[in-house]
Amino acid sequence: MAFRGCREPARGRFKNCAIACVAYPGRDVEDLLRYGADSELGVAFWVGRVREAFAWKPLSVKLGPTKGLRTMLRELLQHVERRGRRGPSGSGLETVLQHLAAATLDCTLAARASRCNSCSPSATQRRGAGLFLGDVAIHVTASPSEALIERCRQNMSEGLRPVVLTLPKGVNVAEALAESKQLGNRIDIFDIEQFVALNVYKLGKFTADGRNTAVDDIVKRYNEIVEEVETDPSLKIELRQ
C-alpha cells in the first residue's frame, strides 16, 4: 500500500512513512526518512509535526437534543485544555473564554435585531483584559488571582461595578480571594458555563429551534471576533449537528 504522493517505503519502515506523509503530504518519503524519520528521535519529531497539523483544525462541538448546554460548553472547554493551544492574549483556554463571553454579550445586546451578526464589533468594548458595558467591568478568566481582585478594586475606585466570569472550579477561588481583600460583598462572581447557557435560553425564548439559532449566532459572532483579533484560526469553533 502506498500513500498519495509517496513512494512505497522499504519493509519495516511503513509506520514512519505514514507519519511523514501526514505531516508533509506530497513529499518523497524516502527523502524524508533520510533526514531521520526512521530513528527514535526522528519518529518523535514527525509525530510532533503531525500533532501540529491536526492542532490547526477548528474546535469542534456537537449540538444535539440529548445534551445539556452546560455539558456542550464544558466539552468544548475541555477540548481547548487538551490542545494546550496558546493565543496572543494568553493561554488558549483564557482566550476562548474571553471571546465566548464577548460574543454572548454582543448577541444579548443585539437581541432585538433579526441577526446577531448585525451588532457592531464595538458593542462590547474591550480594554485590556476586561469587557466594559455601561458602568460594568467584566473580567473573564480561567484562573482567578490576587491581581484580578486588585483590578476589581481599581474598577470600583473609578465608579465601575466589577463582575468576574470564570470556570466552575474557579468560582470558590475567586470568592475566597475577594473575601481576603474585604471585597467579597462588592464583586459579583459567576460561573461562565451558567452565564452562557442562561443567555442561550433567554435568546432562544425557551424553544428548541430558538436555542439552536442562539447557539449558532453566538458561535458565528465568536468566530468573527477571532478573525478580528487573533492570528490562530484553530481558535474558531465548528458546530456539528
Biotite code that builds the C-alpha atoms (Angstrom):
import biotite.structure as struc

atoms = struc.array([
    struc.Atom([0.000, 0.000, 0.000], chain_id="A", res_id=1, res_name="MET", atom_name="CA", element="C"),
    struc.Atom([1.347, 3.414, -0.959], chain_id="A", res_id=2, res_name="ALA", atom_name="CA", element="C"),
    struc.Atom([0.242, 6.815, 0.303], chain_id="A", res_id=3, res_name="PHE", atom_name="CA", element="C"),
    struc.Atom([-0.786, 9.509, -2.159], chain_id="A", res_id=4, res_name="ARG", atom_name="CA", element="C"),
    struc.Atom([2.280, 11.465, -3.201], chain_id="A", res_id=5, res_name="GLY", atom_name="CA", element="C"),
    struc.Atom([4.648, 8.964, -1.518], chain_id="A", res_id=6, res_name="CYS", atom_name="CA", element="C"),
    struc.Atom([6.696, 6.042, -2.786], chain_id="A", res_id=7, res_name="ARG", atom_name="CA", element="C"),
    struc.Atom([6.225, 2.665, -1.139], chain_id="A", res_id=8, res_name="GLU", atom_name="CA", element="C"),
    struc.Atom([8.694, 2.527, 1.780], chain_id="A", res_id=9, res_name="PRO", atom_name="CA", element="C"),
    struc.Atom([11.057, -0.309, 2.437], chain_id="A", res_id=10, res_name="ALA", atom_name="CA", element="C"),
    struc.Atom([9.789, -3.158, 4.614], chain_id="A", res_id=11, res_name="ARG", atom_name="CA", element="C"),
    struc.Atom([9.754, -2.234, 8.306], chain_id="A", res_id=12, res_name="GLY", atom_name="CA", element="C"),
    struc.Atom([9.514, 1.489, 7.632], chain_id="A", res_id=13, res_name="ARG", atom_name="CA", element="C"),
    struc.Atom([5.786, 1.691, 6.882], chain_id="A", res_id=14, res_name="PHE", atom_name="CA", element="C"),
    struc.Atom([4.829, 3.326, 10.205], chain_id="A", res_id=15, res_name="LYS", atom_name="CA", element="C"),
    struc.Atom([7.382, 6.088, 9.816], chain_id="A", res_id=16, res_name="ASN", atom_name="CA", element="C"),
    struc.Atom([6.288, 6.649, 6.234], chain_id="A", res_id=17, res_name="CYS", atom_name="CA", element="C"),
    struc.Atom([2.705, 7.179, 7.420], chain_id="A", res_id=18, res_name="ALA", atom_name="CA", element="C"),
    struc.Atom([3.863, 9.747, 9.962], chain_id="A", res_id=19, res_name="ILE", atom_name="CA", element="C"),
    struc.Atom([5.941, 11.617, 7.405], chain_id="A", res_id=20, res_name="ALA", atom_name="CA", element="C"),
    struc.Atom([3.200, 11.564, 4.760], chain_id="A", res_id=21, res_name="CYS", atom_name="CA", element="C"),
    struc.Atom([0.603, 13.059, 7.086], chain_id="A", res_id=22, res_name="VAL", atom_name="CA", element="C"),
    struc.Atom([2.961, 15.768, 8.280], chain_id="A", res_id=23, res_name="ALA", atom_name="CA", element="C"),
    struc.Atom([4.274, 16.648, 4.831], chain_id="A", res_id=24, res_name="TYR", atom_name="CA", element="C"),
    struc.Atom([1.869, 15.399, 2.101], chain_id="A", res_id=25, res_name="PRO", atom_name="CA", element="C"),
    struc.Atom([3.302, 15.241, -1.395], chain_id="A", res_id=26, res_name="GLY", atom_name="CA", element="C"),
    struc.Atom([6.939, 14.903, -0.256], chain_id="A", res_id=27, res_name="ARG", atom_name="CA", element="C"),
    struc.Atom([9.151, 11.963, -1.237], chain_id="A", res_id=28, res_name="ASP", atom_name="CA", element="C"),
    struc.Atom([9.060, 9.713, 1.815], chain_id="A", res_id=29, res_name="VAL", atom_name="CA", element="C"),
    struc.Atom([12.476, 8.181, 1.191], chain_id="A", res_id=30, res_name="GLU", atom_name="CA", element="C"),
    struc.Atom([13.842, 11.737, 1.213], chain_id="A", res_id=31, res_name="ASP", atom_name="CA", element="C"),
    struc.Atom([12.033, 12.457, 4.479], chain_id="A", res_id=32, res_name="LEU", atom_name="CA", element="C"),
    struc.Atom([13.258, 9.230, 6.038], chain_id="A", res_id=33, res_name="LEU", atom_name="CA", element="C"),
    struc.Atom([16.797, 10.082, 5.000], chain_id="A", res_id=34, res_name="ARG", atom_name="CA", element="C"),
    struc.Atom([16.598, 13.001, 7.425], chain_id="A", res_id=35, res_name="TYR", atom_name="CA", element="C"),
    struc.Atom([15.929, 10.860, 10.450], chain_id="A", res_id=36, res_name="GLY", atom_name="CA", element="C"),
    struc.Atom([12.283, 9.719, 10.361], chain_id="A", res_id=37, res_name="ALA", atom_name="CA", element="C"),
    struc.Atom([13.379, 6.100, 10.900], chain_id="A", res_id=38, res_name="ASP", atom_name="CA", element="C"),
    struc.Atom([15.299, 6.886, 14.081], chain_id="A", res_id=39, res_name="SER", atom_name="CA", element="C"),
    struc.Atom([13.739, 7.117, 17.522], chain_id="A", res_id=40, res_name="GLU", atom_name="CA", element="C"),
    struc.Atom([14.402, 10.845, 17.635], chain_id="A", res_id=41, res_name="LEU", atom_name="CA", element="C"),
    struc.Atom([13.147, 11.261, 14.099], chain_id="A", res_id=42, res_name="GLY", atom_name="CA", element="C"),
    struc.Atom([9.865, 9.477, 14.877], chain_id="A", res_id=43, res_name="VAL", atom_name="CA", element="C"),
    struc.Atom([9.280, 11.822, 17.814], chain_id="A", res_id=44, res_name="ALA", atom_name="CA", element="C"),
    struc.Atom([9.953, 14.779, 15.509], chain_id="A", res_id=45, res_name="PHE", atom_name="CA", element="C"),
    struc.Atom([7.488, 13.602, 12.870], chain_id="A", res_id=46, res_name="TRP", atom_name="CA", element="C"),
    struc.Atom([4.830, 12.794, 15.478], chain_id="A", res_id=47, res_name="VAL", atom_name="CA", element="C"),
    struc.Atom([5.183, 16.371, 16.694], chain_id="A", res_id=48, res_name="GLY", atom_name="CA", element="C"),
    struc.Atom([4.668, 17.676, 13.161], chain_id="A", res_id=49, res_name="ARG", atom_name="CA", element="C"),
    struc.Atom([1.523, 15.525, 12.801], chain_id="A", res_id=50, res_name="VAL", atom_name="CA", element="C"),
    struc.Atom([0.131, 16.894, 16.062], chain_id="A", res_id=51, res_name="ARG", atom_name="CA", element="C"),
    struc.Atom([0.823, 20.427, 14.865], chain_id="A", res_id=52, res_name="GLU", atom_name="CA", element="C"),
    struc.Atom([-1.040, 19.740, 11.635], chain_id="A", res_id=53, res_name="ALA", atom_name="CA", element="C"),
    struc.Atom([-4.115, 18.491, 13.467], chain_id="A", res_id=54, res_name="PHE", atom_name="CA", element="C"),
    struc.Atom([-3.922, 21.325, 16.025], chain_id="A", res_id=55, res_name="ALA", atom_name="CA", element="C"),
    struc.Atom([-4.786, 23.831, 13.300], chain_id="A", res_id=56, res_name="TRP", atom_name="CA", element="C"),
    struc.Atom([-8.226, 22.312, 12.889], chain_id="A", res_id=57, res_name="LYS", atom_name="CA", element="C"),
    struc.Atom([-11.054, 24.382, 14.423], chain_id="A", res_id=58, res_name="PRO", atom_name="CA", element="C"),
    struc.Atom([-12.551, 23.475, 17.770], chain_id="A", res_id=59, res_name="LEU", atom_name="CA", element="C"),
    struc.Atom([-15.489, 21.131, 17.274], chain_id="A", res_id=60, res_name="SER", atom_name="CA", element="C"),
    struc.Atom([-18.662, 20.993, 19.351], chain_id="A", res_id=61, res_name="VAL", atom_name="CA", element="C"),
    struc.Atom([-21.744, 18.839, 18.805], chain_id="A", res_id=62, res_name="LYS", atom_name="CA", element="C"),
    struc.Atom([-25.199, 20.325, 19.276], chain_id="A", res_id=63, res_name="LEU", atom_name="CA", element="C"),
    struc.Atom([-27.978, 17.853, 19.994], chain_id="A", res_id=64, res_name="GLY", atom_name="CA", element="C"),
    struc.Atom([-31.265, 17.474, 21.888], chain_id="A", res_id=65, res_name="PRO", atom_name="CA", element="C"),
    struc.Atom([-29.862, 14.882, 24.310], chain_id="A", res_id=66, res_name="THR", atom_name="CA", element="C"),
    struc.Atom([-27.060, 17.074, 25.616], chain_id="A", res_id=67, res_name="LYS", atom_name="CA", element="C"),
    struc.Atom([-27.383, 19.979, 28.037], chain_id="A", res_id=68, res_name="GLY", atom_name="CA", element="C"),
    struc.Atom([-25.997, 23.370, 27.078], chain_id="A", res_id=69, res_name="LEU", atom_name="CA", element="C"),
    struc.Atom([-23.572, 23.398, 30.011], chain_id="A", res_id=70, res_name="ARG", atom_name="CA", element="C"),
    struc.Atom([-22.331, 19.946, 29.052], chain_id="A", res_id=71, res_name="THR", atom_name="CA", element="C"),
    struc.Atom([-21.789, 21.075, 25.472], chain_id="A", res_id=72, res_name="MET", atom_name="CA", element="C"),
    struc.Atom([-19.803, 24.103, 26.644], chain_id="A", res_id=73, res_name="LEU", atom_name="CA", element="C"),
    struc.Atom([-17.818, 22.060, 29.181], chain_id="A", res_id=74, res_name="ARG", atom_name="CA", element="C"),
    struc.Atom([-16.790, 19.580, 26.469], chain_id="A", res_id=75, res_name="GLU", atom_name="CA", element="C"),
    struc.Atom([-15.687, 22.468, 24.260], chain_id="A", res_id=76, res_name="LEU", atom_name="CA", element="C"),
    struc.Atom([-13.514, 23.936, 27.024], chain_id="A", res_id=77, res_name="LEU", atom_name="CA", element="C"),
    struc.Atom([-12.066, 20.506, 27.839], chain_id="A", res_id=78, res_name="GLN", atom_name="CA", element="C"),
    struc.Atom([-11.136, 20.206, 24.165], chain_id="A", res_id=79, res_name="HIS", atom_name="CA", element="C"),
    struc.Atom([-9.278, 23.523, 24.417], chain_id="A", res_id=80, res_name="VAL", atom_name="CA", element="C"),
    struc.Atom([-7.440, 22.374, 27.549], chain_id="A", res_id=81, res_name="GLU", atom_name="CA", element="C"),
    struc.Atom([-6.366, 19.130, 25.885], chain_id="A", res_id=82, res_name="ARG", atom_name="CA", element="C"),
    struc.Atom([-4.938, 21.011, 22.969], chain_id="A", res_id=83, res_name="ARG", atom_name="CA", element="C"),
    struc.Atom([-2.957, 23.363, 25.134], chain_id="A", res_id=84, res_name="GLY", atom_name="CA", element="C"),
    struc.Atom([-3.040, 25.968, 22.391], chain_id="A", res_id=85, res_name="ARG", atom_name="CA", element="C"),
    struc.Atom([-1.774, 29.491, 23.080], chain_id="A", res_id=86, res_name="ARG", atom_name="CA", element="C"),
    struc.Atom([-3.079, 32.731, 21.641], chain_id="A", res_id=87, res_name="GLY", atom_name="CA", element="C"),
    struc.Atom([-1.723, 36.291, 21.681], chain_id="A", res_id=88, res_name="PRO", atom_name="CA", element="C"),
    struc.Atom([-3.822, 37.259, 24.711], chain_id="A", res_id=89, res_name="SER", atom_name="CA", element="C"),
    struc.Atom([-2.731, 34.380, 26.917], chain_id="A", res_id=90, res_name="GLY", atom_name="CA", element="C"),
    struc.Atom([-3.473, 30.685, 27.163], chain_id="A", res_id=91, res_name="SER", atom_name="CA", element="C"),
    struc.Atom([-5.840, 29.156, 24.625], chain_id="A", res_id=92, res_name="GLY", atom_name="CA", element="C"),
    struc.Atom([-8.443, 28.492, 27.290], chain_id="A", res_id=93, res_name="LEU", atom_name="CA", element="C"),
    struc.Atom([-8.335, 32.063, 28.575], chain_id="A", res_id=94, res_name="GLU", atom_name="CA", element="C"),
    struc.Atom([-8.614, 33.393, 25.020], chain_id="A", res_id=95, res_name="THR", atom_name="CA", element="C"),
    struc.Atom([-11.611, 31.197, 24.182], chain_id="A", res_id=96, res_name="VAL", atom_name="CA", element="C"),
    struc.Atom([-13.382, 32.169, 27.416], chain_id="A", res_id=97, res_name="LEU", atom_name="CA", element="C"),
    struc.Atom([-12.889, 35.899, 26.791], chain_id="A", res_id=98, res_name="GLN", atom_name="CA", element="C"),
    struc.Atom([-14.109, 35.786, 23.198], chain_id="A", res_id=99, res_name="HIS", atom_name="CA", element="C"),
    struc.Atom([-17.023, 33.499, 24.088], chain_id="A", res_id=100, res_name="LEU", atom_name="CA", element="C"),
    struc.Atom([-18.173, 35.899, 26.819], chain_id="A", res_id=101, res_name="ALA", atom_name="CA", element="C"),
    struc.Atom([-17.850, 38.861, 24.436], chain_id="A", res_id=102, res_name="ALA", atom_name="CA", element="C"),
    struc.Atom([-19.807, 37.029, 21.712], chain_id="A", res_id=103, res_name="ALA", atom_name="CA", element="C"),
    struc.Atom([-22.566, 36.102, 24.171], chain_id="A", res_id=104, res_name="THR", atom_name="CA", element="C"),
    struc.Atom([-22.824, 39.702, 25.379], chain_id="A", res_id=105, res_name="LEU", atom_name="CA", element="C"),
    struc.Atom([-22.828, 41.078, 21.827], chain_id="A", res_id=106, res_name="ASP", atom_name="CA", element="C"),
    struc.Atom([-25.665, 38.747, 20.841], chain_id="A", res_id=107, res_name="CYS", atom_name="CA", element="C"),
    struc.Atom([-27.632, 39.542, 24.001], chain_id="A", res_id=108, res_name="THR", atom_name="CA", element="C"),
    struc.Atom([-27.297, 43.282, 23.322], chain_id="A", res_id=109, res_name="LEU", atom_name="CA", element="C"),
    struc.Atom([-28.442, 42.737, 19.736], chain_id="A", res_id=110, res_name="ALA", atom_name="CA", element="C"),
    struc.Atom([-31.421, 40.568, 20.729], chain_id="A", res_id=111, res_name="ALA", atom_name="CA", element="C"),
    struc.Atom([-33.885, 42.967, 19.111], chain_id="A", res_id=112, res_name="ARG", atom_name="CA", element="C"),
    struc.Atom([-32.169, 42.583, 15.752], chain_id="A", res_id=113, res_name="ALA", atom_name="CA", element="C"),
    struc.Atom([-33.071, 39.777, 13.381], chain_id="A", res_id=114, res_name="SER", atom_name="CA", element="C"),
    struc.Atom([-29.478, 38.527, 13.231], chain_id="A", res_id=115, res_name="ARG", atom_name="CA", element="C"),
    struc.Atom([-26.759, 38.575, 15.844], chain_id="A", res_id=116, res_name="CYS", atom_name="CA", element="C"),
    struc.Atom([-24.022, 39.456, 13.357], chain_id="A", res_id=117, res_name="ASN", atom_name="CA", element="C"),
    struc.Atom([-25.737, 42.805, 12.758], chain_id="A", res_id=118, res_name="SER", atom_name="CA", element="C"),
    struc.Atom([-24.310, 44.046, 16.062], chain_id="A", res_id=119, res_name="CYS", atom_name="CA", element="C"),
    struc.Atom([-21.296, 46.316, 15.935], chain_id="A", res_id=120, res_name="SER", atom_name="CA", element="C"),
    struc.Atom([-17.866, 44.867, 16.809], chain_id="A", res_id=121, res_name="PRO", atom_name="CA", element="C"),
    struc.Atom([-17.685, 47.594, 19.442], chain_id="A", res_id=122, res_name="SER", atom_name="CA", element="C"),
    struc.Atom([-20.997, 46.670, 21.092], chain_id="A", res_id=123, res_name="ALA", atom_name="CA", element="C"),
    struc.Atom([-18.934, 45.182, 23.888], chain_id="A", res_id=124, res_name="THR", atom_name="CA", element="C"),
    struc.Atom([-15.982, 47.465, 24.499], chain_id="A", res_id=125, res_name="GLN", atom_name="CA", element="C"),
    struc.Atom([-12.639, 45.796, 25.187], chain_id="A", res_id=126, res_name="ARG", atom_name="CA", element="C"),
    struc.Atom([-9.897, 47.448, 27.192], chain_id="A", res_id=127, res_name="ARG", atom_name="CA", element="C"),
    struc.Atom([-7.003, 45.308, 28.360], chain_id="A", res_id=128, res_name="GLY", atom_name="CA", element="C"),
    struc.Atom([-8.273, 42.070, 29.879], chain_id="A", res_id=129, res_name="ALA", atom_name="CA", element="C"),
    struc.Atom([-11.764, 43.374, 30.604], chain_id="A", res_id=130, res_name="GLY", atom_name="CA", element="C"),
    struc.Atom([-15.079, 43.844, 28.815], chain_id="A", res_id=131, res_name="LEU", atom_name="CA", element="C"),
    struc.Atom([-16.975, 47.044, 29.575], chain_id="A", res_id=132, res_name="PHE", atom_name="CA", element="C"),
    struc.Atom([-20.723, 47.649, 29.330], chain_id="A", res_id=133, res_name="LEU", atom_name="CA", element="C"),
    struc.Atom([-22.204, 50.812, 30.794], chain_id="A", res_id=134, res_name="GLY", atom_name="CA", element="C"),
    struc.Atom([-20.845, 51.084, 34.323], chain_id="A", res_id=135, res_name="ASP", atom_name="CA", element="C"),
    struc.Atom([-19.936, 47.366, 34.493], chain_id="A", res_id=136, res_name="VAL", atom_name="CA", element="C"),
    struc.Atom([-16.401, 45.978, 34.127], chain_id="A", res_id=137, res_name="ALA", atom_name="CA", element="C"),
    struc.Atom([-16.462, 42.276, 33.260], chain_id="A", res_id=138, res_name="ILE", atom_name="CA", element="C"),
    struc.Atom([-13.333, 40.197, 33.845], chain_id="A", res_id=139, res_name="HIS", atom_name="CA", element="C"),
    struc.Atom([-13.160, 36.762, 32.211], chain_id="A", res_id=140, res_name="VAL", atom_name="CA", element="C"),
    struc.Atom([-10.549, 34.342, 33.497], chain_id="A", res_id=141, res_name="THR", atom_name="CA", element="C"),
    struc.Atom([-9.763, 30.652, 33.787], chain_id="A", res_id=142, res_name="ALA", atom_name="CA", element="C"),
    struc.Atom([-7.598, 31.202, 36.871], chain_id="A", res_id=143, res_name="SER", atom_name="CA", element="C"),
    struc.Atom([-8.679, 33.910, 39.350], chain_id="A", res_id=144, res_name="PRO", atom_name="CA", element="C"),
    struc.Atom([-5.759, 35.640, 41.067], chain_id="A", res_id=145, res_name="SER", atom_name="CA", element="C"),
    struc.Atom([-4.983, 38.386, 43.543], chain_id="A", res_id=146, res_name="GLU", atom_name="CA", element="C"),
    struc.Atom([-4.046, 40.612, 40.608], chain_id="A", res_id=147, res_name="ALA", atom_name="CA", element="C"),
    struc.Atom([-7.572, 40.169, 39.259], chain_id="A", res_id=148, res_name="LEU", atom_name="CA", element="C"),
    struc.Atom([-9.111, 41.224, 42.575], chain_id="A", res_id=149, res_name="ILE", atom_name="CA", element="C"),
    struc.Atom([-6.866, 44.297, 42.582], chain_id="A", res_id=150, res_name="GLU", atom_name="CA", element="C"),
    struc.Atom([-8.150, 45.190, 39.111], chain_id="A", res_id=151, res_name="ARG", atom_name="CA", element="C"),
    struc.Atom([-11.655, 44.904, 40.500], chain_id="A", res_id=152, res_name="CYS", atom_name="CA", element="C"),
    struc.Atom([-10.681, 47.259, 43.328], chain_id="A", res_id=153, res_name="ARG", atom_name="CA", element="C"),
    struc.Atom([-9.362, 49.711, 40.736], chain_id="A", res_id=154, res_name="GLN", atom_name="CA", element="C"),
    struc.Atom([-12.656, 49.425, 38.834], chain_id="A", res_id=155, res_name="ASN", atom_name="CA", element="C"),
    struc.Atom([-14.583, 50.378, 41.954], chain_id="A", res_id=156, res_name="MET", atom_name="CA", element="C"),
    struc.Atom([-12.352, 53.388, 42.540], chain_id="A", res_id=157, res_name="SER", atom_name="CA", element="C"),
    struc.Atom([-13.313, 54.505, 39.018], chain_id="A", res_id=158, res_name="GLU", atom_name="CA", element="C"),
    struc.Atom([-17.024, 54.141, 39.736], chain_id="A", res_id=159, res_name="GLY", atom_name="CA", element="C"),
    struc.Atom([-17.434, 50.818, 37.930], chain_id="A", res_id=160, res_name="LEU", atom_name="CA", element="C"),
    struc.Atom([-19.128, 47.635, 39.138], chain_id="A", res_id=161, res_name="ARG", atom_name="CA", element="C"),
    struc.Atom([-16.779, 44.633, 38.715], chain_id="A", res_id=162, res_name="PRO", atom_name="CA", element="C"),
    struc.Atom([-18.058, 41.259, 37.542], chain_id="A", res_id=163, res_name="VAL", atom_name="CA", element="C"),
    struc.Atom([-15.931, 38.113, 37.297], chain_id="A", res_id=164, res_name="VAL", atom_name="CA", element="C"),
    struc.Atom([-16.760, 35.239, 34.926], chain_id="A", res_id=165, res_name="LEU", atom_name="CA", element="C"),
    struc.Atom([-14.756, 32.087, 35.500], chain_id="A", res_id=166, res_name="THR", atom_name="CA", element="C"),
    struc.Atom([-14.878, 28.302, 35.297], chain_id="A", res_id=167, res_name="LEU", atom_name="CA", element="C"),
    struc.Atom([-16.999, 26.411, 37.876], chain_id="A", res_id=168, res_name="PRO", atom_name="CA", element="C"),
    struc.Atom([-13.881, 25.360, 39.763], chain_id="A", res_id=169, res_name="LYS", atom_name="CA", element="C"),
    struc.Atom([-12.688, 28.963, 39.822], chain_id="A", res_id=170, res_name="GLY", atom_name="CA", element="C"),
    struc.Atom([-15.781, 30.424, 41.476], chain_id="A", res_id=171, res_name="VAL", atom_name="CA", element="C"),
    struc.Atom([-14.815, 29.378, 45.018], chain_id="A", res_id=172, res_name="ASN", atom_name="CA", element="C"),
    struc.Atom([-11.243, 30.514, 44.424], chain_id="A", res_id=173, res_name="VAL", atom_name="CA", element="C"),
    struc.Atom([-12.376, 33.962, 43.269], chain_id="A", res_id=174, res_name="ALA", atom_name="CA", element="C"),
    struc.Atom([-14.776, 34.280, 46.207], chain_id="A", res_id=175, res_name="GLU", atom_name="CA", element="C"),
    struc.Atom([-12.063, 33.361, 48.695], chain_id="A", res_id=176, res_name="ALA", atom_name="CA", element="C"),
    struc.Atom([-9.636, 35.862, 47.161], chain_id="A", res_id=177, res_name="LEU", atom_name="CA", element="C"),
    struc.Atom([-12.268, 38.602, 47.237], chain_id="A", res_id=178, res_name="ALA", atom_name="CA", element="C"),
    struc.Atom([-13.060, 37.840, 50.888], chain_id="A", res_id=179, res_name="GLU", atom_name="CA", element="C"),
    struc.Atom([-9.367, 38.003, 51.783], chain_id="A", res_id=180, res_name="SER", atom_name="CA", element="C"),
    struc.Atom([-9.298, 41.562, 50.398], chain_id="A", res_id=181, res_name="LYS", atom_name="CA", element="C"),
    struc.Atom([-12.555, 42.524, 52.186], chain_id="A", res_id=182, res_name="GLN", atom_name="CA", element="C"),
    struc.Atom([-14.291, 42.797, 48.804], chain_id="A", res_id=183, res_name="LEU", atom_name="CA", element="C"),
    struc.Atom([-16.440, 39.675, 48.968], chain_id="A", res_id=184, res_name="GLY", atom_name="CA", element="C"),
    struc.Atom([-19.712, 41.627, 49.130], chain_id="A", res_id=185, res_name="ASN", atom_name="CA", element="C"),
    struc.Atom([-18.767, 44.033, 46.341], chain_id="A", res_id=186, res_name="ARG", atom_name="CA", element="C"),
    struc.Atom([-17.752, 41.782, 43.448], chain_id="A", res_id=187, res_name="ILE", atom_name="CA", element="C"),
    struc.Atom([-20.240, 39.646, 41.533], chain_id="A", res_id=188, res_name="ASP", atom_name="CA", element="C"),
    struc.Atom([-18.685, 36.296, 40.604], chain_id="A", res_id=189, res_name="ILE", atom_name="CA", element="C"),
    struc.Atom([-20.380, 33.934, 38.150], chain_id="A", res_id=190, res_name="PHE", atom_name="CA", element="C"),
    struc.Atom([-19.808, 30.522, 36.604], chain_id="A", res_id=191, res_name="ASP", atom_name="CA", element="C"),
    struc.Atom([-19.260, 31.216, 32.887], chain_id="A", res_id=192, res_name="ILE", atom_name="CA", element="C"),
    struc.Atom([-20.930, 27.930, 31.872], chain_id="A", res_id=193, res_name="GLU", atom_name="CA", element="C"),
    struc.Atom([-24.134, 29.052, 33.569], chain_id="A", res_id=194, res_name="GLN", atom_name="CA", element="C"),
    struc.Atom([-23.749, 32.562, 32.202], chain_id="A", res_id=195, res_name="PHE", atom_name="CA", element="C"),
    struc.Atom([-23.578, 31.404, 28.579], chain_id="A", res_id=196, res_name="VAL", atom_name="CA", element="C"),
    struc.Atom([-26.260, 28.710, 28.972], chain_id="A", res_id=197, res_name="ALA", atom_name="CA", element="C"),
    struc.Atom([-28.769, 31.071, 30.615], chain_id="A", res_id=198, res_name="LEU", atom_name="CA", element="C"),
    struc.Atom([-28.236, 33.650, 27.880], chain_id="A", res_id=199, res_name="ASN", atom_name="CA", element="C"),
    struc.Atom([-28.812, 30.975, 25.224], chain_id="A", res_id=200, res_name="VAL", atom_name="CA", element="C"),
    struc.Atom([-32.129, 30.046, 26.877], chain_id="A", res_id=201, res_name="TYR", atom_name="CA", element="C"),
    struc.Atom([-33.106, 33.705, 27.030], chain_id="A", res_id=202, res_name="LYS", atom_name="CA", element="C"),
    struc.Atom([-32.131, 34.433, 23.431], chain_id="A", res_id=203, res_name="LEU", atom_name="CA", element="C"),
    struc.Atom([-33.864, 31.260, 22.264], chain_id="A", res_id=204, res_name="GLY", atom_name="CA", element="C"),
    struc.Atom([-37.108, 32.160, 24.114], chain_id="A", res_id=205, res_name="LYS", atom_name="CA", element="C"),
    struc.Atom([-37.013, 28.688, 25.713], chain_id="A", res_id=206, res_name="PHE", atom_name="CA", element="C"),
    struc.Atom([-37.752, 26.798, 22.483], chain_id="A", res_id=207, res_name="THR", atom_name="CA", element="C"),
    struc.Atom([-35.658, 24.113, 20.779], chain_id="A", res_id=208, res_name="ALA", atom_name="CA", element="C"),
    struc.Atom([-35.395, 25.970, 17.469], chain_id="A", res_id=209, res_name="ASP", atom_name="CA", element="C"),
    struc.Atom([-34.664, 29.199, 19.298], chain_id="A", res_id=210, res_name="GLY", atom_name="CA", element="C"),
    struc.Atom([-31.829, 27.610, 21.277], chain_id="A", res_id=211, res_name="ARG", atom_name="CA", element="C"),
    struc.Atom([-30.257, 26.204, 18.124], chain_id="A", res_id=212, res_name="ASN", atom_name="CA", element="C"),
    struc.Atom([-30.440, 29.623, 16.478], chain_id="A", res_id=213, res_name="THR", atom_name="CA", element="C"),
    struc.Atom([-28.983, 31.313, 19.576], chain_id="A", res_id=214, res_name="ALA", atom_name="CA", element="C"),
    struc.Atom([-26.053, 28.888, 19.726], chain_id="A", res_id=215, res_name="VAL", atom_name="CA", element="C"),
    struc.Atom([-25.440, 29.333, 16.006], chain_id="A", res_id=216, res_name="ASP", atom_name="CA", element="C"),
    struc.Atom([-25.475, 33.139, 16.359], chain_id="A", res_id=217, res_name="ASP", atom_name="CA", element="C"),
    struc.Atom([-23.113, 33.148, 19.342], chain_id="A", res_id=218, res_name="ILE", atom_name="CA", element="C"),
    struc.Atom([-20.671, 30.818, 17.585], chain_id="A", res_id=219, res_name="VAL", atom_name="CA", element="C"),
    struc.Atom([-20.866, 32.960, 14.448], chain_id="A", res_id=220, res_name="LYS", atom_name="CA", element="C"),
    struc.Atom([-20.119, 36.122, 16.435], chain_id="A", res_id=221, res_name="ARG", atom_name="CA", element="C"),
    struc.Atom([-17.327, 34.322, 18.319], chain_id="A", res_id=222, res_name="TYR", atom_name="CA", element="C"),
    struc.Atom([-15.666, 33.324, 15.042], chain_id="A", res_id=223, res_name="ASN", atom_name="CA", element="C"),
    struc.Atom([-15.949, 36.908, 13.796], chain_id="A", res_id=224, res_name="GLU", atom_name="CA", element="C"),
    struc.Atom([-14.134, 38.124, 16.916], chain_id="A", res_id=225, res_name="ILE", atom_name="CA", element="C"),
    struc.Atom([-11.404, 35.513, 16.417], chain_id="A", res_id=226, res_name="VAL", atom_name="CA", element="C"),
    struc.Atom([-10.950, 36.716, 12.833], chain_id="A", res_id=227, res_name="GLU", atom_name="CA", element="C"),
    struc.Atom([-10.758, 40.326, 14.018], chain_id="A", res_id=228, res_name="GLU", atom_name="CA", element="C"),
    struc.Atom([-8.217, 39.993, 16.831], chain_id="A", res_id=229, res_name="VAL", atom_name="CA", element="C"),
    struc.Atom([-6.430, 36.609, 16.604], chain_id="A", res_id=230, res_name="GLU", atom_name="CA", element="C"),
    struc.Atom([-3.938, 35.092, 14.198], chain_id="A", res_id=231, res_name="THR", atom_name="CA", element="C"),
    struc.Atom([-4.616, 31.448, 15.128], chain_id="A", res_id=232, res_name="ASP", atom_name="CA", element="C"),
    struc.Atom([-7.525, 30.030, 13.045], chain_id="A", res_id=233, res_name="PRO", atom_name="CA", element="C"),
    struc.Atom([-7.665, 26.908, 15.233], chain_id="A", res_id=234, res_name="SER", atom_name="CA", element="C"),
    struc.Atom([-9.393, 29.038, 17.900], chain_id="A", res_id=235, res_name="LEU", atom_name="CA", element="C"),
    struc.Atom([-12.523, 29.106, 15.734], chain_id="A", res_id=236, res_name="LYS", atom_name="CA", element="C"),
    struc.Atom([-15.485, 26.886, 16.641], chain_id="A", res_id=237, res_name="ILE", atom_name="CA", element="C"),
    struc.Atom([-17.168, 24.476, 14.272], chain_id="A", res_id=238, res_name="GLU", atom_name="CA", element="C"),
    struc.Atom([-20.701, 23.312, 15.115], chain_id="A", res_id=239, res_name="LEU", atom_name="CA", element="C"),
    struc.Atom([-21.725, 19.731, 14.361], chain_id="A", res_id=240, res_name="ARG", atom_name="CA", element="C"),
    struc.Atom([-25.345, 18.627, 14.374], chain_id="A", res_id=241, res_name="GLN", atom_name="CA", element="C"),
])
